[in-house]
Amino acid sequence: MARPSLLPDNRSLGSLVLIAAVIAVAAGAFAYTAGWLSPGRITPDKLVAALAPPGGPALGYRRNHAKGICFTGEFEANNNGTELSAAQVFARGQYPALGRFNLGTADPNAPDSTVRVRGMGLQITTPNGEVWRAAMIDPPFFPVSTPQAFYDLLEALGSKAPDAMKVFIAAHPEFAAFGAWAQSAPWTASFAEDRFNSLDAFIFVNPSGVEHAVRWSLLPQAQVIPMTQSDLAKLGPDHLEPEITERVAKAPQRWTMILTVADPADPTSDPSKAWPANRRTVTAGTLVVQRIENERDGPCRDINFDPTVLPTGIHVSDDPFPAARSAAYAHSYDLRTAEVRDYPYHLATSTGAKP
């Protein structure tokens, strides 16, 4: 396969700009933490503000991945993961799980067929009181290598300079690989058919204190049926929510959790670089989605899927993105909870609407 040009021609640049416009809000808001002090440092409010669509943020909604639907179920651990981590979540058993299927957009009214990236927020709770939260998306790698680059991407997209994206792409060649994925990867008509990836590396510590760098993925057990974008558009602008609701009502939906273990030379601080496909993997269990819950007043509404909320036996690596997400997610949470009266709740009871 020919290596993509770092400076695409006008036709290719146009395609990448369109892709960038779709995915710029795809994978969460990122910001430098307070420890990364510099005169022009990125702050959570700058990142969250940069994610807003031209008409401004949708008040009361998550500032990114604004469109979604909640679920509850369980994680069935098979004990295999205990060779890598002492976390109770990997010990054989069944543990309550709740989560949220979502689309990578700041617009809660975006047509489903126009949003390239899909995500899953997940929380698993164990009897010892520990919680594991994760934020995953369906691409196999992130479009850029650093939080600063993500901010630069947002700035380029919002710039009126005609060559802003061309300059950005020249400075960030890793973006070309993501653009190729966005153009060629199959679309599906259901969240149940999507694979979700952690992208970021975390350190797993086993009961003997041995550490391994790990990324994980949730692989769908449902048959994957590729769809053309025109076929998706025919399903309607909001087809994903009723589809997954009807599918789960008929039968629980399952994803297999695969832990991928890095070799010592594999990069752990750059989620734009995929690890080789021949890396060791461990099948740790199965996520079972048993019930779709109301997004507006369901159990995930007030959950902040902060990827730094980790059980004993897992901790962050040198990847800067989890801490960056944590800071920006917290800011987004503060904003949307302060705007609760602007959020269009469904009727919670027969006596009135939830405030």
BELWO-V402847 format. One record per backbone hydrogen bond with DSSP energy under -0.5 kcal/mol. NH is the residue of the N-H (numbers start at 1). CO is the residue of the C=O. If there is no record, write none. Layout:
BEGIN
nh={NH NH}
co={CO CO}
END
This chain:
BEGIN
nh={8 13 14 15 16 17 18 19 20 21 22 23 24 26 36 37 41 47 48 49 50 51 52 52 56 58 59 61 65 66 67 68 69 70 71 72 73 74 75 76 76 77 77 78 79 82 83 84 85 86 90 91 93 95 97 98 99 100 101 102 103 104 105 108 110 112 114 115 116 119 120 121 122 123 124 125 126 129 132 133 133 134 136 137 138 142 150 151 152 153 154 155 156 157 158 159 159 164 167 168 169 170 171 172 175 176 177 177 178 179 180 181 182 183 184 185 187 193 194 196 197 198 200 201 202 203 204 204 205 206 206 207 209 212 214 215 217 218 219 219 221 222 225 226 227 232 233 234 235 235 236 239 242 243 244 245 246 247 248 249 250 251 253 255 256 257 258 258 259 260 260 261 261 262 266 273 274 279 282 284 284 285 286 287 288 288 289 289 290 290 291 293 298 301 303 304 305 306 307 309 310 314 315 317 320 324 325 326 327 328 329 330 331 332 333 334 335 336 337 338 339 340 342 343 343 345 348 349 352 354}
co={6 9 10 11 12 13 14 15 16 17 18 19 20 23 33 35 38 43 44 45 46 47 48 49 53 106 57 58 25 105 103 66 101 293 99 291 97 288 95 74 286 75 93 284 90 79 80 81 81 205 87 88 77 75 73 123 71 121 69 119 67 117 103 106 107 237 111 112 114 102 136 100 134 98 132 96 130 126 124 131 309 122 120 197 118 271 146 147 148 149 150 151 152 153 154 155 156 161 163 164 165 166 167 168 172 173 173 174 174 175 176 177 178 179 180 181 227 190 191 218 137 216 198 268 214 315 202 212 313 204 210 82 206 204 202 260 258 196 217 256 254 192 223 224 187 228 229 230 231 232 233 236 238 239 240 241 242 243 244 245 246 247 289 287 219 285 217 256 282 215 258 259 280 213 263 270 272 276 259 257 282 257 76 255 74 286 253 287 72 288 72 70 294 298 300 302 303 304 305 306 308 311 203 201 269 320 321 322 323 324 325 326 327 328 329 330 331 332 333 334 335 337 339 339 340 343 352 352 349 346}
END
